[in-house]
Amino acid sequence: MEIAIHSKSGQICRELKELLTTLPALQCVTLQKLPEAIPEWLLTEESRLYVPSLGEETQGLELHQTGNSLQNLLEKLRQLSGIQRQGVLECALTLTGPRGFQKKVTASCEGMITTEIRGGNHFGFDAIFQKYDYEKTFAELDEVTKSKVSHRAKAFEKLRIKLESLNSAGV
C-alpha cells in the first residue's frame, strides 16, 4: 500500500520512519503541498498549540516560518505565571483512502510554556513547551525520549495500530 504524506510542519520524518519499520509493506511519498489530483491514500498531519489563558490557537507552521513568533508568544505570556502558562500540544492525523475511507486520530501533550526559548534542536513550539513531569523543553529532549512522549509520537502510535489492522486485512 502506498500512502502520500502531507504535513504542514514538515516534521513527521522520525515518527514516520518508526511507523514504516513496524509496517514494511507501506511505501510513503512525502508531499510539500497537496497535489491537484489527490492520491489514492493520503495521510495529513497537523499540529497546534492551545494556550487556554490566551484563548487562542497557534499553528506550528506559522512559528516555523516566522522567527519572531516564539518571542511574540512569550511576550503575550510575560505577565502570567503558574497554571496561566499551561499549554496543550495536539497532533491530528487523518488517513483517507478509496471509497470514502477515512480514519482520524488525535493525541495531545499537556505542559507549560517556558519563560524563554530553550534548546537548539527545535521547530515550531518545541523550544518553549515543557511537558509535565519533564525538566526539559521538547527542544532539549533527546530524540529517543521525544519520539516516545510527544503529541506526534502518541498520534502515530494510534495510527500504527489502525494501519496494522488495515494491512493484515489486505487493504
GROMACS elastic network, one bead per residue, 0.5 to 0.9 nm:
[ bonds ]
;  ai    aj funct       b0    kb
    1    25     6  0.65018   500
    1    26     6  0.51676   500
    1    27     6  0.62990   500
    1    28     6  0.85594   500
    1    41     6  0.81725   500
    1   167     6  0.80756   500
    1   171     6  0.76019   500
    2    25     6  0.84837   500
    2    26     6  0.57372   500
    2    28     6  0.55751   500
    2    29     6  0.76071   500
    2    40     6  0.82045   500
    2    41     6  0.67430   500
    2    42     6  0.87938   500
    3    26     6  0.71056   500
    3    27     6  0.62414   500
    3    29     6  0.64716   500
    3    30     6  0.86611   500
    3    39     6  0.77872   500
    3    40     6  0.76141   500
    3    42     6  0.54569   500
    3    43     6  0.66551   500
    3    95     6  0.86700   500
    3    97     6  0.88963   500
    4    27     6  0.84656   500
    4    28     6  0.55594   500
    4    30     6  0.58284   500
    4    31     6  0.66904   500
    4    38     6  0.88987   500
    4    39     6  0.65778   500
    4    40     6  0.82447   500
    4    41     6  0.61571   500
    4    43     6  0.60868   500
    4    44     6  0.84625   500
    5    28     6  0.67127   500
    5    29     6  0.59425   500
    5    31     6  0.56905   500
    5    32     6  0.86042   500
    5    41     6  0.87116   500
    5    42     6  0.58906   500
    5    44     6  0.59328   500
    5    45     6  0.78747   500
    6    10     6  0.78875   500
    6    29     6  0.88468   500
    6    30     6  0.62395   500
    6    31     6  0.51136   500
    6    32     6  0.65094   500
    6    33     6  0.66443   500
    6    34     6  0.67133   500
    6    42     6  0.73764   500
    6    43     6  0.60733   500
    6    45     6  0.62653   500
    6    46     6  0.88724   500
    7    10     6  0.50767   500
    7    11     6  0.72515   500
    7    12     6  0.71323   500
    7    30     6  0.81688   500
    7    31     6  0.75333   500
    7    32     6  0.72771   500
    7    33     6  0.81052   500
    7    43     6  0.82621   500
    7    44     6  0.56969   500
    7    46     6  0.63210   500
    7    47     6  0.88736   500
    8    11     6  0.82490   500
    8    32     6  0.78415   500
    8    33     6  0.80850   500
    8    44     6  0.82780   500
    8    45     6  0.67875   500
    8    46     6  0.61590   500
    8    47     6  0.81044   500
    8    60     6  0.80743   500
    8    61     6  0.60084   500
    9    12     6  0.76791   500
    9    45     6  0.79540   500
    9    46     6  0.71647   500
    9    47     6  0.74223   500
    9    59     6  0.89011   500
    9    60     6  0.63675   500
    9    61     6  0.51447   500
    9    62     6  0.88967   500
    9    64     6  0.74169   500
    9   123     6  0.83805   500
    9   124     6  0.77708   500
   10    13     6  0.76993   500
   10    30     6  0.88525   500
   10    31     6  0.89789   500
   10    32     6  0.75282   500
   10    45     6  0.88436   500
   10    61     6  0.85140   500
   11    14     6  0.76289   500
   11    15     6  0.86861   500
   11   123     6  0.81595   500
   12    15     6  0.56080   500
   12    16     6  0.58260   500
   12    17     6  0.84687   500
   12    45     6  0.79658   500
   12   152     6  0.77110   500
   13    16     6  0.50208   500
   13    17     6  0.59566   500
   13    18     6  0.86143   500
   14    17     6  0.52196   500
   14    18     6  0.64333   500
   14    19     6  0.87514   500
   14   143     6  0.86651   500
   14   147     6  0.74347   500
   15    18     6  0.51487   500
   15    19     6  0.62261   500
   15    20     6  0.86988   500
   15   147     6  0.67718   500
   15   152     6  0.72715   500
   15   153     6  0.61103   500
   15   156     6  0.66088   500
   15   157     6  0.87330   500
   16    20     6  0.61474   500
   16    21     6  0.86813   500
   16    28     6  0.88549   500
   16   156     6  0.75986   500
   17    20     6  0.50803   500
   17    21     6  0.63277   500
   17    22     6  0.89154   500
   18    21     6  0.52153   500
   18    22     6  0.66733   500
   18    23     6  0.88427   500
   18   156     6  0.89870   500
   19    22     6  0.53624   500
   19    23     6  0.62594   500
   19    24     6  0.84453   500
   19   156     6  0.72313   500
   19   157     6  0.78414   500
   19   159     6  0.87575   500
   19   160     6  0.62803   500
   20    24     6  0.53728   500
   20    25     6  0.79267   500
   20    26     6  0.64329   500
   20    27     6  0.78207   500
   20    28     6  0.84628   500
   21    24     6  0.56272   500
   22   160     6  0.80606   500
   22   164     6  0.86196   500
   23    26     6  0.60023   500
   23   160     6  0.80114   500
   23   163     6  0.80274   500
   23   164     6  0.70022   500
   23   167     6  0.80262   500
   24    27     6  0.76341   500
   25   167     6  0.77983   500
   26   167     6  0.85147   500
   31    34     6  0.65588   500
   31    35     6  0.79201   500
   32    35     6  0.89761   500
   34    37     6  0.83566   500
   34    38     6  0.73486   500
   35    38     6  0.59489   500
   35    39     6  0.80534   500
   38    41     6  0.80828   500
   38    42     6  0.74194   500
   39    42     6  0.60774   500
   39    97     6  0.82449   500
   40    96     6  0.78956   500
   40    97     6  0.55085   500
   40    98     6  0.59400   500
   41    95     6  0.70562   500
   41    96     6  0.56537   500
   41    98     6  0.70448   500
   42    94     6  0.79313   500
   42    95     6  0.56444   500
   42    96     6  0.53012   500
   42    97     6  0.65610   500
   43    93     6  0.67365   500
   43    94     6  0.55259   500
   43    96     6  0.65158   500
   43    97     6  0.89528   500
   44    92     6  0.80369   500
   44    93     6  0.56306   500
   44    94     6  0.52765   500
   44    95     6  0.65982   500
   44    96     6  0.85301   500
   45    91     6  0.70420   500
   45    92     6  0.57826   500
   45    94     6  0.67168   500
   45   152     6  0.89015   500
   46    59     6  0.82676   500
   46    60     6  0.82565   500
   46    61     6  0.88853   500
   46    90     6  0.82349   500
   46    91     6  0.57246   500
   46    92     6  0.53229   500
   46    93     6  0.66832   500
   46    94     6  0.88835   500
   47    59     6  0.67036   500
   47    60     6  0.61407   500
   47    61     6  0.83288   500
   47    89     6  0.71039   500
   47    90     6  0.55000   500
   47    92     6  0.63168   500
   47    93     6  0.88186   500
   47   151     6  0.83478   500
   47   152     6  0.78666   500
   48    57     6  0.68135   500
   48    58     6  0.58962   500
   48    60     6  0.55830   500
   48    61     6  0.86073   500
   48    88     6  0.82052   500
   48    89     6  0.57436   500
   48    90     6  0.54135   500
   48    91     6  0.66545   500
   48    92     6  0.87244   500
   48   125     6  0.87752   500
   49    56     6  0.86295   500
   49    57     6  0.57985   500
   49    58     6  0.54254   500
   49    59     6  0.65149   500
   49    60     6  0.71802   500
   49    87     6  0.66745   500
   49    88     6  0.56297   500
   49    90     6  0.64071   500
   49   125     6  0.75867   500
   50    54     6  0.83961   500
   50    55     6  0.75837   500
   50    56     6  0.61939   500
   50    58     6  0.65758   500
   50    59     6  0.89485   500
   50    86     6  0.87310   500
   50    87     6  0.56473   500
   50    88     6  0.51712   500
   50    89     6  0.64794   500
   50    90     6  0.79756   500
   51    54     6  0.55465   500
   51    55     6  0.61863   500
   51    56     6  0.61685   500
   51    57     6  0.66948   500
   51    58     6  0.84103   500
   51    84     6  0.84185   500
   51    85     6  0.73530   500
   51    86     6  0.62691   500
   51    88     6  0.65671   500
   51    89     6  0.89499   500
   51   113     6  0.85236   500
   52    56     6  0.69565   500
   52    57     6  0.86354   500
   52    84     6  0.76349   500
   52    85     6  0.83513   500
   52    86     6  0.69920   500
   52    87     6  0.68094   500
   52    88     6  0.83110   500
   53    56     6  0.82039   500
   53    77     6  0.86867   500
   53    80     6  0.87278   500
   53    83     6  0.85359   500
   53    84     6  0.54568   500
   53    85     6  0.71103   500
   53    86     6  0.75584   500
   53    87     6  0.86637   500
   54    57     6  0.84855   500
   54    76     6  0.81486   500
   54    77     6  0.81448   500
   54    84     6  0.85846   500
   58    61     6  0.87037   500
   58    62     6  0.75143   500
   58    63     6  0.81921   500
   59    62     6  0.55748   500
   59    63     6  0.70622   500
   59   124     6  0.82631   500
   60    63     6  0.52954   500
   60    64     6  0.62614   500
   60    65     6  0.88377   500
   60   123     6  0.79937   500
   60   125     6  0.65240   500
   61    65     6  0.62909   500
   61    66     6  0.87616   500
   61   123     6  0.88381   500
   61   124     6  0.66156   500
   62    65     6  0.53386   500
   62    66     6  0.62898   500
   62    69     6  0.75858   500
   62   124     6  0.77777   500
   63    66     6  0.53322   500
   63    67     6  0.67310   500
   63    68     6  0.78529   500
   63    69     6  0.53597   500
   63    70     6  0.65266   500
   63   123     6  0.77271   500
   63   124     6  0.51023   500
   63   125     6  0.72293   500
   64    67     6  0.71160   500
   64    69     6  0.84475   500
   64   123     6  0.58083   500
   64   125     6  0.84529   500
   65    69     6  0.86288   500
   65   124     6  0.86286   500
   66    69     6  0.57607   500
   66    70     6  0.84590   500
   67    70     6  0.69848   500
   67    71     6  0.80796   500
   68    71     6  0.52967   500
   68    72     6  0.61037   500
   68    73     6  0.87617   500
   69    73     6  0.61890   500
   69    74     6  0.85727   500
   70    73     6  0.51932   500
   70    74     6  0.62063   500
   70    75     6  0.85634   500
   70   116     6  0.89963   500
   70   117     6  0.76216   500
   70   124     6  0.81363   500
   70   125     6  0.73170   500
   70   127     6  0.84483   500
   70   128     6  0.76252   500
   71    74     6  0.50156   500
   71    75     6  0.60423   500
   71    76     6  0.86648   500
   71   116     6  0.81224   500
   71   117     6  0.79323   500
   72    75     6  0.50535   500
   72    76     6  0.63624   500
   72    77     6  0.88365   500
   73    76     6  0.51268   500
   73    77     6  0.64668   500
   73    78     6  0.86392   500
   74    77     6  0.50960   500
   74    78     6  0.59046   500
   74   113     6  0.79556   500
   74   114     6  0.78555   500
   74   115     6  0.63914   500
   74   116     6  0.70317   500
   74   117     6  0.85448   500
   74   128     6  0.82664   500
   75    79     6  0.81451   500
   75   115     6  0.88112   500
   76    79     6  0.76134   500
   76    80     6  0.84479   500
   77    80     6  0.52467   500
   77    81     6  0.79712   500
   77    84     6  0.82097   500
   77    85     6  0.68378   500
   77   113     6  0.83638   500
   77   115     6  0.79818   500
   78    81     6  0.80148   500
   78   115     6  0.70913   500
   80    83     6  0.85155   500
   80    84     6  0.57602   500
   80    85     6  0.63211   500
   81    84     6  0.55353   500
   81    85     6  0.57416   500
   81    86     6  0.89631   500
   82    85     6  0.57849   500
   82    86     6  0.74976   500
   82   112     6  0.82527   500
   83    86     6  0.52704   500
   83   112     6  0.77924   500
   84    87     6  0.86866   500
   84   112     6  0.86702   500
   85   111     6  0.85112   500
   85   112     6  0.54748   500
   85   113     6  0.53613   500
   85   114     6  0.76709   500
   85   115     6  0.89307   500
   86   110     6  0.73793   500
   86   111     6  0.57781   500
   86   113     6  0.61437   500
   87   109     6  0.84042   500
   87   110     6  0.59712   500
   87   111     6  0.54581   500
   87   112     6  0.53881   500
   87   113     6  0.61441   500
   87   129     6  0.75686   500
   87   130     6  0.89145   500
   87   131     6  0.89331   500
   88   108     6  0.65592   500
   88   109     6  0.56573   500
   88   111     6  0.63407   500
   88   112     6  0.81330   500
   88   129     6  0.88476   500
   88   131     6  0.89738   500
   89   107     6  0.84076   500
   89   108     6  0.53979   500
   89   109     6  0.52644   500
   89   110     6  0.65128   500
   89   111     6  0.81772   500
   89   125     6  0.85568   500
   89   129     6  0.83710   500
   89   150     6  0.85767   500
   89   151     6  0.63734   500
   90   106     6  0.69355   500
   90   107     6  0.57059   500
   90   109     6  0.66058   500
   90   110     6  0.88387   500
   90   151     6  0.58096   500
   90   152     6  0.77292   500
   90   155     6  0.88105   500
   91   105     6  0.82551   500
   91   106     6  0.55463   500
   91   107     6  0.55184   500
   91   108     6  0.62950   500
   91   151     6  0.56848   500
   91   152     6  0.55142   500
   91   153     6  0.89283   500
   91   154     6  0.84772   500
   91   155     6  0.63835   500
   92   104     6  0.70586   500
   92   105     6  0.58386   500
   92   107     6  0.68102   500
   92   108     6  0.88757   500
   92   152     6  0.81416   500
   92   155     6  0.69763   500
   93   103     6  0.81986   500
   93   104     6  0.56402   500
   93   105     6  0.53667   500
   93   106     6  0.63280   500
   93   107     6  0.89259   500
   93   152     6  0.87295   500
   93   155     6  0.68451   500
   93   156     6  0.76897   500
   93   159     6  0.76179   500
   94   102     6  0.69398   500
   94   103     6  0.56938   500
   94   105     6  0.65178   500
   94   106     6  0.87031   500
   94   159     6  0.88112   500
   95   101     6  0.79553   500
   95   102     6  0.55462   500
   95   103     6  0.51630   500
   95   104     6  0.62821   500
   95   105     6  0.87297   500
   95   159     6  0.85849   500
   96   100     6  0.71983   500
   96   101     6  0.54561   500
   96   103     6  0.65635   500
   96   104     6  0.85852   500
   97   100     6  0.63175   500
   97   102     6  0.63470   500
   97   103     6  0.89423   500
   98   101     6  0.56947   500
   98   102     6  0.87637   500
  103   159     6  0.83854   500
  103   162     6  0.81484   500
  104   159     6  0.80734   500
  105   155     6  0.61503   500
  105   156     6  0.82750   500
  105   158     6  0.65873   500
  105   159     6  0.64816   500
  106   151     6  0.83722   500
  106   152     6  0.86588   500
  106   154     6  0.81783   500
  106   155     6  0.54974   500
  106   156     6  0.88713   500
  106   158     6  0.81024   500
  107   150     6  0.88620   500
  107   151     6  0.54567   500
  107   152     6  0.70753   500
  107   153     6  0.84391   500
  107   154     6  0.57191   500
  107   156     6  0.86744   500
  107   158     6  0.82916   500
  108   150     6  0.78066   500
  108   152     6  0.79111   500
  108   154     6  0.75021   500
  108   155     6  0.79155   500
  109   131     6  0.66673   500
  109   132     6  0.83109   500
  109   149     6  0.80339   500
  109   150     6  0.66231   500
  109   151     6  0.53332   500
  109   154     6  0.88010   500
  110   129     6  0.89965   500
  110   130     6  0.84269   500
  110   131     6  0.59032   500
  110   132     6  0.63977   500
  110   151     6  0.89939   500
  111   129     6  0.66307   500
  111   130     6  0.53972   500
  111   133     6  0.84366   500
  111   134     6  0.89110   500
  112   128     6  0.81510   500
  112   129     6  0.59445   500
  112   130     6  0.53251   500
  112   131     6  0.64795   500
  112   132     6  0.70428   500
  113   116     6  0.85736   500
  113   125     6  0.89717   500
  113   128     6  0.54044   500
  113   130     6  0.63332   500
  113   131     6  0.88644   500
  113   137     6  0.88959   500
  114   117     6  0.72159   500
  114   118     6  0.81847   500
  114   127     6  0.83203   500
  114   128     6  0.50460   500
  114   129     6  0.62422   500
  114   130     6  0.67229   500
  114   137     6  0.79738   500
  115   128     6  0.74604   500
  116   127     6  0.81773   500
  116   128     6  0.65809   500
  117   120     6  0.89864   500
  117   126     6  0.88472   500
  117   127     6  0.51522   500
  117   128     6  0.53161   500
  117   129     6  0.89534   500
  117   137     6  0.88659   500
  118   126     6  0.84840   500
  118   128     6  0.64164   500
  118   129     6  0.89972   500
  118   136     6  0.82798   500
  118   137     6  0.66825   500
  118   138     6  0.89199   500
  118   139     6  0.68325   500
  118   140     6  0.68384   500
  119   122     6  0.69261   500
  119   126     6  0.81702   500
  119   127     6  0.56259   500
  119   128     6  0.86614   500
  119   136     6  0.85061   500
  119   137     6  0.71000   500
  119   138     6  0.79507   500
  119   141     6  0.82577   500
  120   127     6  0.75062   500
  120   139     6  0.61892   500
  120   140     6  0.70268   500
  121   126     6  0.80888   500
  121   127     6  0.78817   500
  121   138     6  0.83587   500
  121   140     6  0.67102   500
  121   141     6  0.84440   500
  121   142     6  0.88723   500
  122   125     6  0.75872   500
  122   126     6  0.52926   500
  122   127     6  0.58927   500
  122   138     6  0.75093   500
  122   140     6  0.81755   500
  123   126     6  0.59481   500
  123   127     6  0.74207   500
  123   139     6  0.78922   500
  124   127     6  0.76371   500
  124   128     6  0.89411   500
  125   128     6  0.56443   500
  125   129     6  0.59882   500
  125   138     6  0.82189   500
  125   139     6  0.84625   500
  126   129     6  0.54108   500
  126   130     6  0.79987   500
  126   137     6  0.63200   500
  126   140     6  0.82180   500
  127   130     6  0.82249   500
  127   137     6  0.58158   500
  127   138     6  0.63065   500
  127   140     6  0.73727   500
  128   137     6  0.62084   500
  128   138     6  0.78168   500
  128   139     6  0.79530   500
  129   136     6  0.84990   500
  129   137     6  0.52380   500
  129   138     6  0.62270   500
  129   139     6  0.81840   500
  130   133     6  0.85783   500
  130   134     6  0.66559   500
  130   135     6  0.71432   500
  130   136     6  0.58756   500
  130   138     6  0.62772   500
  130   139     6  0.89440   500
  131   134     6  0.56637   500
  131   135     6  0.80776   500
  131   136     6  0.77756   500
  131   137     6  0.69174   500
  131   138     6  0.74902   500
  131   149     6  0.87000   500
  131   150     6  0.84980   500
  132   135     6  0.81937   500
  134   137     6  0.77030   500
  136   139     6  0.77343   500
  136   140     6  0.55276   500
  136   141     6  0.61507   500
  137   140     6  0.51675   500
  137   141     6  0.64379   500
  138   141     6  0.51950   500
  138   142     6  0.82873   500
  138   146     6  0.65377   500
  138   150     6  0.78628   500
  139   142     6  0.80710   500
  139   146     6  0.86939   500
  141   144     6  0.81945   500
  141   145     6  0.64059   500
  141   146     6  0.59400   500
  142   145     6  0.55832   500
  142   146     6  0.61986   500
  142   147     6  0.85849   500
  143   146     6  0.50562   500
  143   147     6  0.58614   500
  143   148     6  0.86240   500
  144   147     6  0.52661   500
  144   148     6  0.66305   500
  145   148     6  0.52961   500
  145   149     6  0.64210   500
  145   150     6  0.84400   500
  146   149     6  0.53127   500
  146   150     6  0.55210   500
  146   153     6  0.78682   500
  147   150     6  0.60907   500
  147   152     6  0.79412   500
  147   153     6  0.54750   500
  147   154     6  0.86521   500
  148   153     6  0.57896   500
  148   154     6  0.73772   500
  149   152     6  0.83050   500
  149   153     6  0.62863   500
  149   154     6  0.68176   500
  150   153     6  0.50890   500
  150   154     6  0.63311   500
  150   155     6  0.86666   500
  151   154     6  0.52459   500
  151   155     6  0.62537   500
  151   156     6  0.86661   500
  152   155     6  0.50371   500
  152   156     6  0.60120   500
  152   157     6  0.84701   500
  153   156     6  0.51656   500
  153   157     6  0.61359   500
  153   158     6  0.87253   500
  154   157     6  0.51499   500
  154   158     6  0.64275   500
  154   159     6  0.87421   500
  155   158     6  0.51603   500
  155   159     6  0.62299   500
  155   160     6  0.85693   500
  156   160     6  0.58749   500
  156   161     6  0.86170   500
  157   161     6  0.64683   500
  157   162     6  0.88616   500
  158   161     6  0.54121   500
  158   162     6  0.66493   500
  158   163     6  0.88767   500
  159   162     6  0.50487   500
  159   163     6  0.60737   500
  159   164     6  0.85203   500
  160   163     6  0.50268   500
  160   164     6  0.60269   500
  160   165     6  0.86949   500
  161   164     6  0.51935   500
  161   165     6  0.65673   500
  161   166     6  0.88790   500
  162   165     6  0.53521   500
  162   166     6  0.64384   500
  162   167     6  0.86991   500
  163   167     6  0.58645   500
  163   168     6  0.84003   500
  164   167     6  0.50161   500
  164   168     6  0.60267   500
  164   169     6  0.84413   500
  165   168     6  0.52249   500
  165   169     6  0.61326   500
  165   170     6  0.87268   500
  165   171     6  0.88723   500
  166   169     6  0.50652   500
  166   170     6  0.63650   500
  166   171     6  0.53288   500
  167   170     6  0.51244   500
  167   171     6  0.57243   500
  168   171     6  0.76262   500
